[in-house]
Amino acid sequence: MQVDWEFEHVLQGSLQGKHSPKTDVFPEGHSSTHLFSLINVKYYKYAIELNNSVSLNNLGNMYKTGTGVEQNYKKAKYYYKMAAKLNNSNSFYNLGYLYYNGYGVKESIKKAIKYFEKSANLNNTYGLN
């Protein structure tokens, strides 16, 4: 596999909101987890320069789960907050998740609910639950 193809695939998918590090299956039987490990975070950071909220949220997910990077909840929160500034409903939900569980932040049900409600107000199905 060539990195140029991988980067183009991830960038285009991210810009269209079609790819996430945990759910995709890519050609030749490679899972997205494997692919993202090969690609490196710098490609998502390039997509972030395009001010794409999906890329910001996905990079937050990578740091939250340790997919292709060392797990780091504080970095996850940073990227979720950047995506939230762009009104990304998934990032609001993910911020709520961090606060609800106390991952990288002081546990706060009040803040969790605030973020879940923001997500729900943007019709995010996770936030509506």
Salt bridges, closest charged atoms under 4 A:
ASP24 OD2 - HIS19 ND1 2.69
